[in-house]
Each structure stands twice: as C-alpha cells, then as structure tokens.
Amino acid sequence: MSVKYVTSESVNIGHPDKTCDTIADAILDEALRQDPDSQMAVECAIKNDKLFLYGEATTLAKIDYDDIAKSVLKDIGYKNSFKIIKEISTQSPDINRAVVQDELCANDQGIVYGYATNETKEMMPLPIVVAHKLMKQYDNFRRNTLCYFADAKSQVTVEYEDGLPKQIDTIVLSVSHSDKLNNDLIKRDMKMHVLRNVLREYKQYITPNTKYLINTSGRFTVWGSFGDSGCVGRKIIVDTYGGVGRCGGGCFSSKNATKVDRSGAYYARYVAKNVVAHNFADKCEISVCYAIGEKEPIHVDIDTFGTNHRPMSHIRKYIRDNFDFSVQNMIDELDLKKPIYKATACYGHFGRNEFSWEQIKENKPNNH
C-alpha cells in the first residue's frame, strides 16, 4: 500500500495577487470587447493605496484604465481612493511582425502543460477543487456581511492511498475580518456558512480525524494591499492544478491568446480532459512547447502515468486525429478572442464548465 499527501491552496479576490490578476484580465476583456485582434499584456502591482499599471497594448480600443481598475477595487470592497500610475507602451514591432502573419503565430517561446484526472467530476485533483470551492463559498458569504472582508485563503490536504483519494486530512482557512469579531465567532461562522456548505459534497472523504485550522494567526484585520503587496502572475499553482502535475513557466492573466502561455495551457487541458473523459486513461498530462513566430508547436508529448486503458499508440493517434495545436486553430477552436478572461482570474482556470477548453469534443472515428 502506497500512501501520500497532496496539499493545494486557493486565494480569494481580495488577496493582492488575485486583485492584480482580476484588474489585468478586466483590462484585457475591455480591449477584446472593442477590438478582438488586440495584442495585450498590461499587468499591475499594488501596495497600500497605490496601483501601478504597466505593460504593452497594441489595440484600436480606447481603454479607460483608471475606471476599470477603480471598478474592480470597489467591487472587492475597498473604501479608500487609489493613486494609479501608468506606464504602457505598444508591443515591440519586431514581436508584432513575428506574430501577426497570414496565420497567427506564437507571441513568445513557452512550455505549457495540461492535466486531467478522473478522481473528481471536474476531472481535476480533489485538493484544488475543494480549496477553490471553499474560497468561492466564502466570497458569497462575506459579500452579505459587514464584518468579513475579501482577503482570504484556503488550503486542503488530502491523503491518497495507491493513487486514489482516501480522506481529507486537514483544511486550513484564513479570512480577513472586522476587529469587532473574536476567534470563537469566526470559527463558528466559517463552519456554519462555508465549510458545511462545501463539504457536504465530499462527505465520503471527511472522517473524525479530519482537522480544521481556522485563522491560526489569531487576528486578520489588516487585509488586501494594506497587509501585503500584490502582482500579476504570482499564483500560477493556484491557477492550474494545485501542485499536481507540472506547471509551465508563464502566468495567464493579462495575456491575449497569441501568448501561448495562456492559449497553449488552455488547449493542453482541453486535450488532457478529453483523453480522460473518453476513458483512454485515468490521468493524463499533455506537454507542449512553442517558439516565437512559429505557427505550430515544436513538440507535443503525453504522459498517462501508467493509467492508460488503451495502447499509447492509440491515444497518440486519437490526439493527432482530433486536435490541432497550431496557434491559429487553438484561438479559433476555443473562441479565445472573446472578452471571457476576467471570470478566469479567481477560483482557477480549469475545472469550470463555463469555459470552452473544458468541453468534451465529439471525436472522429479511430480504428487504430
């Protein structure tokens, strides 16, 4: 018997890194809403009451950067005003010429990964699924109160036995709150309004030994940019598979779809999920690498970790027959020029059926 523990975390929209991801993707959405061919990479950083917007934007869109940022900050729950500093230029013409050809090409080199497992209905690892759902439930709860704020984290440790989840070992929850609340009340609220609502779906994994650690720092009254600094792209493990499988070198938020860090990772997840959904394997990881200015990937590889139910030659042929990793096709097939990205910035980019890369594809015949 083989036993291992896997721990994954999620962070809420009031965490400064996720605030920056959300603002960056809101800016991207506005550019795409006006000009679907926008080439965007406008990021941001935040600390105290200062927000720095910086990066590249080659677009016909007229973007009110300040208004978008202030709208997101207000929605999160900030009451103060922010000083917004901008340093934004157009994309390098050398890069633009390499990318915008008769077919769209990769905007940069990059190594990306997509992963899927049949251990949950979302075809995602159990720890990251539960961690994200805890954060989403907390956000729903805190928006209807005056005493809880948007900065929060969850962490879930799952015990695996022979590769399958056996039990949830530990749940950590840290939530920002008014100084009027004491720890006992916070623990009661979290158990009643957050944990209970989420964990009823996973009761088969809850045991008398499951541990709950809530606000172990004692107090969490200074939150968001006044308690920490934030920057786009610092939560790539939260955004992907919670540390299960591998993660590419680039983040997602702020980038339009010619940036293969984003589109390639989305398409690799799409392929991996389809392999698992069609019961070719219990687990699947797709790795893809690109070079700037190239239409096709340099290499595509697949790993099923020995869980395949069909020969690997069959699975490779299935992928060749049904999927096309060229940059133009990924954008066209997944419809990635639409303003869909702000919704991805929190609670994970994968395992959420509202996104095109999560759909199950009707396959061509494969008689190999």
ChimeraX attribute file (.defattr): number of C-alpha atoms within 10 A of each C-alpha:
attribute: neighborCount
match mode: 1-to-1
recipient: residues
	/A:1	5
	/A:2	8
	/A:3	12
	/A:4	12
	/A:5	15
	/A:6	19
	/A:7	20
	/A:8	24
	/A:9	27
	/A:10	29
	/A:11	29
	/A:12	26
	/A:13	27
	/A:14	26
	/A:15	23
	/A:16	28
	/A:17	24
	/A:18	26
	/A:19	28
	/A:20	32
	/A:21	30
	/A:22	28
	/A:23	28
	/A:24	31
	/A:25	28
	/A:26	25
	/A:27	26
	/A:28	29
	/A:29	24
	/A:30	23
	/A:31	26
	/A:32	24
	/A:33	16
	/A:34	16
	/A:35	18
	/A:36	19
	/A:37	19
	/A:38	22
	/A:39	26
	/A:40	26
	/A:41	25
	/A:42	25
	/A:43	26
	/A:44	27
	/A:45	22
	/A:46	23
	/A:47	17
	/A:48	17
	/A:49	13
	/A:50	15
	/A:51	22
	/A:52	16
	/A:53	21
	/A:54	17
	/A:55	16
	/A:56	18
	/A:57	20
	/A:58	19
	/A:59	18
	/A:60	14
	/A:61	16
	/A:62	10
	/A:63	15
	/A:64	11
	/A:65	17
	/A:66	16
	/A:67	11
	/A:68	15
	/A:69	22
	/A:70	18
	/A:71	12
	/A:72	17
	/A:73	21
	/A:74	12
	/A:75	13
	/A:76	20
	/A:77	14
	/A:78	17
	/A:79	9
	/A:80	9
	/A:81	11
	/A:82	17
	/A:83	11
	/A:84	16
	/A:85	14
	/A:86	14
	/A:87	12
	/A:88	15
	/A:89	13
	/A:90	14
	/A:91	16
	/A:92	11
	/A:93	10
	/A:94	8
	/A:95	14
	/A:96	16
	/A:97	12
	/A:98	17
	/A:99	23
	/A:100	16
	/A:101	12
	/A:102	8
	/A:103	13
	/A:104	20
	/A:105	26
	/A:106	29
	/A:107	27
	/A:108	17
	/A:109	18
	/A:110	21
	/A:111	21
	/A:112	26
	/A:113	26
	/A:114	27
	/A:115	32
	/A:116	32
	/A:117	22
	/A:118	19
	/A:119	15
	/A:120	14
	/A:121	12
	/A:122	17
	/A:123	23
	/A:124	23
	/A:125	26
	/A:126	27
	/A:127	27
	/A:128	31
	/A:129	25
	/A:130	26
	/A:131	28
	/A:132	26
	/A:133	20
	/A:134	30
	/A:135	30
	/A:136	19
	/A:137	16
	/A:138	26
	/A:139	22
	/A:140	13
	/A:141	16
	/A:142	18
	/A:143	15
	/A:144	9
	/A:145	9
	/A:146	9
	/A:147	15
	/A:148	22
	/A:149	26
	/A:150	26
	/A:151	28
	/A:152	24
	/A:153	23
	/A:154	24
	/A:155	23
	/A:156	25
	/A:157	23
	/A:158	25
	/A:159	19
	/A:160	17
	/A:161	14
	/A:162	10
	/A:163	12
	/A:164	15
	/A:165	20
	/A:166	17
	/A:167	20
	/A:168	27
	/A:169	21
	/A:170	17
	/A:171	23
	/A:172	17
	/A:173	25
	/A:174	22
	/A:175	25
	/A:176	23
	/A:177	22
	/A:178	15
	/A:179	12
	/A:180	7
	/A:181	13
	/A:182	12
	/A:183	13
	/A:184	9
	/A:185	10
	/A:186	19
	/A:187	16
	/A:188	13
	/A:189	13
	/A:190	21
	/A:191	16
	/A:192	11
	/A:193	16
	/A:194	22
	/A:195	21
	/A:196	13
	/A:197	15
	/A:198	19
	/A:199	17
	/A:200	11
	/A:201	10
	/A:202	12
	/A:203	12
	/A:204	11
	/A:205	16
	/A:206	16
	/A:207	12
	/A:208	6
	/A:209	10
	/A:210	14
	/A:211	14
	/A:212	15
	/A:213	13
	/A:214	20
	/A:215	19
	/A:216	11
	/A:217	7
	/A:218	10
	/A:219	16
	/A:220	19
	/A:221	18
	/A:222	15
	/A:223	20
	/A:224	27
	/A:225	22
	/A:226	13
	/A:227	15
	/A:228	14
	/A:229	15
	/A:230	22
	/A:231	20
	/A:232	25
	/A:233	21
	/A:234	17
	/A:235	19
	/A:236	20
	/A:237	20
	/A:238	20
	/A:239	27
	/A:240	28
	/A:241	26
	/A:242	28
	/A:243	18
	/A:244	18
	/A:245	16
	/A:246	17
	/A:247	21
	/A:248	20
	/A:249	11
	/A:250	18
	/A:251	20
	/A:252	27
	/A:253	30
	/A:254	30
	/A:255	23
	/A:256	30
	/A:257	28
	/A:258	27
	/A:259	25
	/A:260	31
	/A:261	27
	/A:262	23
	/A:263	24
	/A:264	30
	/A:265	30
	/A:266	27
	/A:267	29
	/A:268	27
	/A:269	27
	/A:270	24
	/A:271	29
	/A:272	27
	/A:273	32
	/A:274	24
	/A:275	28
	/A:276	24
	/A:277	20
	/A:278	13
	/A:279	14
	/A:280	20
	/A:281	26
	/A:282	20
	/A:283	26
	/A:284	26
	/A:285	23
	/A:286	25
	/A:287	22
	/A:288	22
	/A:289	19
	/A:290	26
	/A:291	17
	/A:292	18
	/A:293	19
	/A:294	20
	/A:295	22
	/A:296	18
	/A:297	22
	/A:298	12
	/A:299	11
	/A:300	16
	/A:301	11
	/A:302	20
	/A:303	16
	/A:304	22
	/A:305	11
	/A:306	11
	/A:307	13
	/A:308	18
	/A:309	14
	/A:310	11
	/A:311	11
	/A:312	16
	/A:313	10
	/A:314	15
	/A:315	20
	/A:316	14
	/A:317	14
	/A:318	19
	/A:319	19
	/A:320	11
	/A:321	13
	/A:322	14
	/A:323	18
	/A:324	16
	/A:325	22
	/A:326	19
	/A:327	26
	/A:328	18
	/A:329	17
	/A:330	22
	/A:331	21
	/A:332	11
	/A:333	13
	/A:334	19
	/A:335	15
	/A:336	22
	/A:337	19
	/A:338	20
	/A:339	21
	/A:340	19
	/A:341	26
	/A:342	19
	/A:343	16
	/A:344	19
	/A:345	24
	/A:346	21
	/A:347	25
	/A:348	24
	/A:349	24
	/A:350	26
	/A:351	23
	/A:352	17
	/A:353	11
	/A:354	12
	/A:355	18
	/A:356	16
	/A:357	27
	/A:358	23
	/A:359	16
	/A:360	16
	/A:361	16
	/A:362	9
	/A:363	13
	/A:364	9
	/A:365	9
	/A:366	12
	/A:367	7
	/A:368	9
